[in-house]
Amino acid sequence: MKTVVVNTDDIARSWYVVDAKNKIVGRLASNLAKILTGKAKTAYSPNQDHGDNIIVINSDLVRLTGKKADMKTYFHHTGYAGGKKERPFKKQMALDSRQVIIHAVHGMVPKTKLGSAILRKLHVYKNEVHPHAAQKPQPLSW
């Protein structure tokens, strides 16, 4: 059996639109990561970017299960001494709900240059309006 290496120029990329209304963040993110990395395709290779572009709409309407909405916090550090910053889930949703989905997907893709290229194909919007109508995205549901 021979290993087939696909040329990067020959990879067929599609555009999909996903409605995040009433979807659970973790389950949505794992499905998005699978499509963004290209693991759903037969010619998948871990060192190449085979993924498709995804548009996520209605990020304001995602949800968490159980008590996570009250307990989950988002953490970052400013780089200075004592620069630890935490933000609860509800406050993050009020400030920018797009970052909740991006943060969840970021945790599921490689932390390399390839992972950065994969995340650039994720487009998240707060409501149903998006500027990618010219790409003719196909609806995607699970």
PyMOL CGO cylinders between C-alpha atoms (Angstrom):
from pymol import cmd
from pymol.cgo import CYLINDER

trace = [
    CYLINDER, 0.00, 0.00, 0.00, 1.38, 3.41, -0.95, 0.3, 1, 1, 1, 1, 1, 1,
    CYLINDER, 1.38, 3.41, -0.95, 0.96, 6.62, 0.95, 0.3, 1, 1, 1, 1, 1, 1,
    CYLINDER, 0.96, 6.62, 0.95, -0.68, 9.28, -1.18, 0.3, 1, 1, 1, 1, 1, 1,
    CYLINDER, -0.68, 9.28, -1.18, 0.43, 12.83, -0.47, 0.3, 1, 1, 1, 1, 1, 1,
    CYLINDER, 0.43, 12.83, -0.47, -1.98, 15.42, -1.80, 0.3, 1, 1, 1, 1, 1, 1,
    CYLINDER, -1.98, 15.42, -1.80, -0.56, 18.62, -3.28, 0.3, 1, 1, 1, 1, 1, 1,
    CYLINDER, -0.56, 18.62, -3.28, -1.70, 21.66, -1.31, 0.3, 1, 1, 1, 1, 1, 1,
    CYLINDER, -1.70, 21.66, -1.31, -2.99, 23.32, -4.49, 0.3, 1, 1, 1, 1, 1, 1,
    CYLINDER, -2.99, 23.32, -4.49, -5.21, 20.33, -5.29, 0.3, 1, 1, 1, 1, 1, 1,
    CYLINDER, -5.21, 20.33, -5.29, -7.14, 20.38, -2.01, 0.3, 1, 1, 1, 1, 1, 1,
    CYLINDER, -7.14, 20.38, -2.01, -10.81, 21.15, -2.64, 0.3, 1, 1, 1, 1, 1, 1,
    CYLINDER, -10.81, 21.15, -2.64, -12.10, 23.56, 0.00, 0.3, 1, 1, 1, 1, 1, 1,
    CYLINDER, -12.10, 23.56, 0.00, -15.78, 24.11, 0.64, 0.3, 1, 1, 1, 1, 1, 1,
    CYLINDER, -15.78, 24.11, 0.64, -17.62, 26.77, 2.61, 0.3, 1, 1, 1, 1, 1, 1,
    CYLINDER, -17.62, 26.77, 2.61, -20.16, 25.76, 5.24, 0.3, 1, 1, 1, 1, 1, 1,
    CYLINDER, -20.16, 25.76, 5.24, -22.50, 27.78, 7.43, 0.3, 1, 1, 1, 1, 1, 1,
    CYLINDER, -22.50, 27.78, 7.43, -23.44, 26.51, 10.91, 0.3, 1, 1, 1, 1, 1, 1,
    CYLINDER, -23.44, 26.51, 10.91, -26.24, 27.93, 13.02, 0.3, 1, 1, 1, 1, 1, 1,
    CYLINDER, -26.24, 27.93, 13.02, -25.11, 27.88, 16.67, 0.3, 1, 1, 1, 1, 1, 1,
    CYLINDER, -25.11, 27.88, 16.67, -28.58, 28.60, 18.03, 0.3, 1, 1, 1, 1, 1, 1,
    CYLINDER, -28.58, 28.60, 18.03, -29.18, 26.47, 21.17, 0.3, 1, 1, 1, 1, 1, 1,
    CYLINDER, -29.18, 26.47, 21.17, -26.05, 24.38, 20.48, 0.3, 1, 1, 1, 1, 1, 1,
    CYLINDER, -26.05, 24.38, 20.48, -23.79, 23.25, 23.32, 0.3, 1, 1, 1, 1, 1, 1,
    CYLINDER, -23.79, 23.25, 23.32, -20.39, 24.96, 23.06, 0.3, 1, 1, 1, 1, 1, 1,
    CYLINDER, -20.39, 24.96, 23.06, -18.15, 21.92, 23.52, 0.3, 1, 1, 1, 1, 1, 1,
    CYLINDER, -18.15, 21.92, 23.52, -20.01, 19.64, 21.15, 0.3, 1, 1, 1, 1, 1, 1,
    CYLINDER, -20.01, 19.64, 21.15, -20.21, 22.39, 18.55, 0.3, 1, 1, 1, 1, 1, 1,
    CYLINDER, -20.21, 22.39, 18.55, -16.48, 23.12, 18.89, 0.3, 1, 1, 1, 1, 1, 1,
    CYLINDER, -16.48, 23.12, 18.89, -15.45, 19.48, 18.51, 0.3, 1, 1, 1, 1, 1, 1,
    CYLINDER, -15.45, 19.48, 18.51, -17.45, 19.12, 15.31, 0.3, 1, 1, 1, 1, 1, 1,
    CYLINDER, -17.45, 19.12, 15.31, -16.08, 22.40, 13.98, 0.3, 1, 1, 1, 1, 1, 1,
    CYLINDER, -16.08, 22.40, 13.98, -12.50, 21.35, 14.77, 0.3, 1, 1, 1, 1, 1, 1,
    CYLINDER, -12.50, 21.35, 14.77, -12.97, 18.07, 12.92, 0.3, 1, 1, 1, 1, 1, 1,
    CYLINDER, -12.97, 18.07, 12.92, -14.09, 19.85, 9.75, 0.3, 1, 1, 1, 1, 1, 1,
    CYLINDER, -14.09, 19.85, 9.75, -11.56, 22.69, 10.06, 0.3, 1, 1, 1, 1, 1, 1,
    CYLINDER, -11.56, 22.69, 10.06, -8.63, 20.27, 10.36, 0.3, 1, 1, 1, 1, 1, 1,
    CYLINDER, -8.63, 20.27, 10.36, -9.91, 18.08, 7.51, 0.3, 1, 1, 1, 1, 1, 1,
    CYLINDER, -9.91, 18.08, 7.51, -10.22, 14.91, 9.57, 0.3, 1, 1, 1, 1, 1, 1,
    CYLINDER, -10.22, 14.91, 9.57, -13.57, 14.19, 7.91, 0.3, 1, 1, 1, 1, 1, 1,
    CYLINDER, -13.57, 14.19, 7.91, -11.87, 13.84, 4.50, 0.3, 1, 1, 1, 1, 1, 1,
    CYLINDER, -11.87, 13.84, 4.50, -10.33, 10.64, 3.19, 0.3, 1, 1, 1, 1, 1, 1,
    CYLINDER, -10.33, 10.64, 3.19, -7.03, 12.28, 2.19, 0.3, 1, 1, 1, 1, 1, 1,
    CYLINDER, -7.03, 12.28, 2.19, -6.37, 13.64, 5.70, 0.3, 1, 1, 1, 1, 1, 1,
    CYLINDER, -6.37, 13.64, 5.70, -2.76, 14.12, 6.69, 0.3, 1, 1, 1, 1, 1, 1,
    CYLINDER, -2.76, 14.12, 6.69, -1.78, 15.59, 10.07, 0.3, 1, 1, 1, 1, 1, 1,
    CYLINDER, -1.78, 15.59, 10.07, 0.94, 17.80, 8.58, 0.3, 1, 1, 1, 1, 1, 1,
    CYLINDER, 0.94, 17.80, 8.58, -1.27, 19.41, 5.91, 0.3, 1, 1, 1, 1, 1, 1,
    CYLINDER, -1.27, 19.41, 5.91, -4.26, 21.70, 6.06, 0.3, 1, 1, 1, 1, 1, 1,
    CYLINDER, -4.26, 21.70, 6.06, -7.13, 19.84, 4.36, 0.3, 1, 1, 1, 1, 1, 1,
    CYLINDER, -7.13, 19.84, 4.36, -9.94, 21.66, 6.17, 0.3, 1, 1, 1, 1, 1, 1,
    CYLINDER, -9.94, 21.66, 6.17, -12.88, 23.65, 4.90, 0.3, 1, 1, 1, 1, 1, 1,
    CYLINDER, -12.88, 23.65, 4.90, -14.01, 27.17, 5.74, 0.3, 1, 1, 1, 1, 1, 1,
    CYLINDER, -14.01, 27.17, 5.74, -16.79, 27.47, 8.30, 0.3, 1, 1, 1, 1, 1, 1,
    CYLINDER, -16.79, 27.47, 8.30, -19.11, 30.38, 9.05, 0.3, 1, 1, 1, 1, 1, 1,
    CYLINDER, -19.11, 30.38, 9.05, -20.77, 30.22, 12.48, 0.3, 1, 1, 1, 1, 1, 1,
    CYLINDER, -20.77, 30.22, 12.48, -23.83, 32.43, 12.96, 0.3, 1, 1, 1, 1, 1, 1,
    CYLINDER, -23.83, 32.43, 12.96, -25.86, 33.23, 16.10, 0.3, 1, 1, 1, 1, 1, 1,
    CYLINDER, -25.86, 33.23, 16.10, -22.97, 32.93, 18.54, 0.3, 1, 1, 1, 1, 1, 1,
    CYLINDER, -22.97, 32.93, 18.54, -25.01, 34.89, 21.10, 0.3, 1, 1, 1, 1, 1, 1,
    CYLINDER, -25.01, 34.89, 21.10, -27.39, 31.93, 21.42, 0.3, 1, 1, 1, 1, 1, 1,
    CYLINDER, -27.39, 31.93, 21.42, -24.95, 29.13, 22.38, 0.3, 1, 1, 1, 1, 1, 1,
    CYLINDER, -24.95, 29.13, 22.38, -25.32, 27.45, 25.75, 0.3, 1, 1, 1, 1, 1, 1,
    CYLINDER, -25.32, 27.45, 25.75, -23.53, 25.31, 28.31, 0.3, 1, 1, 1, 1, 1, 1,
    CYLINDER, -23.53, 25.31, 28.31, -24.91, 22.32, 30.18, 0.3, 1, 1, 1, 1, 1, 1,
    CYLINDER, -24.91, 22.32, 30.18, -25.34, 21.94, 33.93, 0.3, 1, 1, 1, 1, 1, 1,
    CYLINDER, -25.34, 21.94, 33.93, -23.81, 24.56, 36.24, 0.3, 1, 1, 1, 1, 1, 1,
    CYLINDER, -23.81, 24.56, 36.24, -21.02, 25.47, 33.82, 0.3, 1, 1, 1, 1, 1, 1,
    CYLINDER, -21.02, 25.47, 33.82, -22.64, 28.80, 32.94, 0.3, 1, 1, 1, 1, 1, 1,
    CYLINDER, -22.64, 28.80, 32.94, -22.13, 29.87, 36.56, 0.3, 1, 1, 1, 1, 1, 1,
    CYLINDER, -22.13, 29.87, 36.56, -18.77, 28.20, 37.16, 0.3, 1, 1, 1, 1, 1, 1,
    CYLINDER, -18.77, 28.20, 37.16, -16.77, 28.53, 33.93, 0.3, 1, 1, 1, 1, 1, 1,
    CYLINDER, -16.77, 28.53, 33.93, -14.15, 31.29, 33.75, 0.3, 1, 1, 1, 1, 1, 1,
    CYLINDER, -14.15, 31.29, 33.75, -11.87, 32.48, 30.96, 0.3, 1, 1, 1, 1, 1, 1,
    CYLINDER, -11.87, 32.48, 30.96, -8.29, 33.14, 32.04, 0.3, 1, 1, 1, 1, 1, 1,
    CYLINDER, -8.29, 33.14, 32.04, -5.46, 35.17, 30.53, 0.3, 1, 1, 1, 1, 1, 1,
    CYLINDER, -5.46, 35.17, 30.53, -2.29, 36.75, 31.80, 0.3, 1, 1, 1, 1, 1, 1,
    CYLINDER, -2.29, 36.75, 31.80, -1.05, 40.20, 30.84, 0.3, 1, 1, 1, 1, 1, 1,
    CYLINDER, -1.05, 40.20, 30.84, 2.60, 39.24, 31.14, 0.3, 1, 1, 1, 1, 1, 1,
    CYLINDER, 2.60, 39.24, 31.14, 3.22, 41.49, 34.11, 0.3, 1, 1, 1, 1, 1, 1,
    CYLINDER, 3.22, 41.49, 34.11, 3.60, 40.42, 37.73, 0.3, 1, 1, 1, 1, 1, 1,
    CYLINDER, 3.60, 40.42, 37.73, 0.15, 39.96, 39.21, 0.3, 1, 1, 1, 1, 1, 1,
    CYLINDER, 0.15, 39.96, 39.21, -1.38, 40.25, 35.76, 0.3, 1, 1, 1, 1, 1, 1,
    CYLINDER, -1.38, 40.25, 35.76, -3.76, 37.31, 36.08, 0.3, 1, 1, 1, 1, 1, 1,
    CYLINDER, -3.76, 37.31, 36.08, -7.17, 38.15, 34.61, 0.3, 1, 1, 1, 1, 1, 1,
    CYLINDER, -7.17, 38.15, 34.61, -10.31, 36.04, 34.86, 0.3, 1, 1, 1, 1, 1, 1,
    CYLINDER, -10.31, 36.04, 34.86, -13.70, 36.62, 33.30, 0.3, 1, 1, 1, 1, 1, 1,
    CYLINDER, -13.70, 36.62, 33.30, -16.85, 34.56, 34.04, 0.3, 1, 1, 1, 1, 1, 1,
    CYLINDER, -16.85, 34.56, 34.04, -18.72, 32.93, 31.16, 0.3, 1, 1, 1, 1, 1, 1,
    CYLINDER, -18.72, 32.93, 31.16, -21.77, 35.18, 31.44, 0.3, 1, 1, 1, 1, 1, 1,
    CYLINDER, -21.77, 35.18, 31.44, -19.66, 38.35, 31.32, 0.3, 1, 1, 1, 1, 1, 1,
    CYLINDER, -19.66, 38.35, 31.32, -17.68, 37.01, 28.35, 0.3, 1, 1, 1, 1, 1, 1,
    CYLINDER, -17.68, 37.01, 28.35, -20.94, 36.28, 26.53, 0.3, 1, 1, 1, 1, 1, 1,
    CYLINDER, -20.94, 36.28, 26.53, -22.11, 39.83, 27.19, 0.3, 1, 1, 1, 1, 1, 1,
    CYLINDER, -22.11, 39.83, 27.19, -18.81, 41.36, 25.99, 0.3, 1, 1, 1, 1, 1, 1,
    CYLINDER, -18.81, 41.36, 25.99, -18.05, 39.18, 22.95, 0.3, 1, 1, 1, 1, 1, 1,
    CYLINDER, -18.05, 39.18, 22.95, -19.79, 35.84, 22.45, 0.3, 1, 1, 1, 1, 1, 1,
    CYLINDER, -19.79, 35.84, 22.45, -17.68, 35.10, 19.37, 0.3, 1, 1, 1, 1, 1, 1,
    CYLINDER, -17.68, 35.10, 19.37, -14.61, 34.59, 21.56, 0.3, 1, 1, 1, 1, 1, 1,
    CYLINDER, -14.61, 34.59, 21.56, -16.35, 31.77, 23.47, 0.3, 1, 1, 1, 1, 1, 1,
    CYLINDER, -16.35, 31.77, 23.47, -16.58, 29.65, 20.32, 0.3, 1, 1, 1, 1, 1, 1,
    CYLINDER, -16.58, 29.65, 20.32, -13.13, 30.66, 19.07, 0.3, 1, 1, 1, 1, 1, 1,
    CYLINDER, -13.13, 30.66, 19.07, -11.59, 29.79, 22.46, 0.3, 1, 1, 1, 1, 1, 1,
    CYLINDER, -11.59, 29.79, 22.46, -13.28, 26.37, 22.49, 0.3, 1, 1, 1, 1, 1, 1,
    CYLINDER, -13.28, 26.37, 22.49, -12.14, 25.52, 18.94, 0.3, 1, 1, 1, 1, 1, 1,
    CYLINDER, -12.14, 25.52, 18.94, -8.63, 26.83, 19.63, 0.3, 1, 1, 1, 1, 1, 1,
    CYLINDER, -8.63, 26.83, 19.63, -8.27, 24.25, 22.39, 0.3, 1, 1, 1, 1, 1, 1,
    CYLINDER, -8.27, 24.25, 22.39, -9.00, 21.47, 19.88, 0.3, 1, 1, 1, 1, 1, 1,
    CYLINDER, -9.00, 21.47, 19.88, -6.59, 22.35, 17.06, 0.3, 1, 1, 1, 1, 1, 1,
    CYLINDER, -6.59, 22.35, 17.06, -2.78, 22.06, 17.03, 0.3, 1, 1, 1, 1, 1, 1,
    CYLINDER, -2.78, 22.06, 17.03, -0.84, 24.85, 18.76, 0.3, 1, 1, 1, 1, 1, 1,
    CYLINDER, -0.84, 24.85, 18.76, 1.47, 25.39, 15.76, 0.3, 1, 1, 1, 1, 1, 1,
    CYLINDER, 1.47, 25.39, 15.76, 1.58, 27.44, 12.57, 0.3, 1, 1, 1, 1, 1, 1,
    CYLINDER, 1.58, 27.44, 12.57, -0.75, 24.86, 11.07, 0.3, 1, 1, 1, 1, 1, 1,
    CYLINDER, -0.75, 24.86, 11.07, -3.22, 25.44, 13.91, 0.3, 1, 1, 1, 1, 1, 1,
    CYLINDER, -3.22, 25.44, 13.91, -3.11, 29.19, 13.26, 0.3, 1, 1, 1, 1, 1, 1,
    CYLINDER, -3.11, 29.19, 13.26, -3.86, 28.58, 9.58, 0.3, 1, 1, 1, 1, 1, 1,
    CYLINDER, -3.86, 28.58, 9.58, -6.75, 26.32, 10.56, 0.3, 1, 1, 1, 1, 1, 1,
    CYLINDER, -6.75, 26.32, 10.56, -8.26, 28.94, 12.89, 0.3, 1, 1, 1, 1, 1, 1,
    CYLINDER, -8.26, 28.94, 12.89, -8.13, 31.57, 10.13, 0.3, 1, 1, 1, 1, 1, 1,
    CYLINDER, -8.13, 31.57, 10.13, -10.78, 29.54, 8.30, 0.3, 1, 1, 1, 1, 1, 1,
    CYLINDER, -10.78, 29.54, 8.30, -13.25, 29.93, 11.18, 0.3, 1, 1, 1, 1, 1, 1,
    CYLINDER, -13.25, 29.93, 11.18, -15.55, 32.94, 10.84, 0.3, 1, 1, 1, 1, 1, 1,
    CYLINDER, -15.55, 32.94, 10.84, -17.87, 33.60, 13.80, 0.3, 1, 1, 1, 1, 1, 1,
    CYLINDER, -17.87, 33.60, 13.80, -20.69, 36.16, 13.84, 0.3, 1, 1, 1, 1, 1, 1,
    CYLINDER, -20.69, 36.16, 13.84, -23.08, 37.22, 16.61, 0.3, 1, 1, 1, 1, 1, 1,
    CYLINDER, -23.08, 37.22, 16.61, -26.23, 37.15, 14.51, 0.3, 1, 1, 1, 1, 1, 1,
    CYLINDER, -26.23, 37.15, 14.51, -27.38, 35.72, 11.18, 0.3, 1, 1, 1, 1, 1, 1,
    CYLINDER, -27.38, 35.72, 11.18, -25.79, 38.44, 9.04, 0.3, 1, 1, 1, 1, 1, 1,
    CYLINDER, -25.79, 38.44, 9.04, -22.43, 37.57, 7.48, 0.3, 1, 1, 1, 1, 1, 1,
    CYLINDER, -22.43, 37.57, 7.48, -20.46, 38.99, 4.52, 0.3, 1, 1, 1, 1, 1, 1,
    CYLINDER, -20.46, 38.99, 4.52, -19.69, 35.62, 2.88, 0.3, 1, 1, 1, 1, 1, 1,
    CYLINDER, -19.69, 35.62, 2.88, -22.71, 35.21, 0.62, 0.3, 1, 1, 1, 1, 1, 1,
    CYLINDER, -22.71, 35.21, 0.62, -20.47, 35.31, -2.47, 0.3, 1, 1, 1, 1, 1, 1,
    CYLINDER, -20.47, 35.31, -2.47, -18.79, 32.05, -1.37, 0.3, 1, 1, 1, 1, 1, 1,
    CYLINDER, -18.79, 32.05, -1.37, -22.18, 30.28, -1.48, 0.3, 1, 1, 1, 1, 1, 1,
    CYLINDER, -22.18, 30.28, -1.48, -21.83, 28.41, 1.82, 0.3, 1, 1, 1, 1, 1, 1,
    CYLINDER, -21.83, 28.41, 1.82, -23.71, 25.14, 2.24, 0.3, 1, 1, 1, 1, 1, 1,
    CYLINDER, -23.71, 25.14, 2.24, -25.73, 24.64, 5.44, 0.3, 1, 1, 1, 1, 1, 1,
    CYLINDER, -25.73, 24.64, 5.44, -24.17, 22.15, 7.84, 0.3, 1, 1, 1, 1, 1, 1,
    CYLINDER, -24.17, 22.15, 7.84, -26.01, 20.56, 10.75, 0.3, 1, 1, 1, 1, 1, 1,
    CYLINDER, -26.01, 20.56, 10.75, -25.40, 17.73, 13.19, 0.3, 1, 1, 1, 1, 1, 1,
]
cmd.load_cgo(trace, "trace")
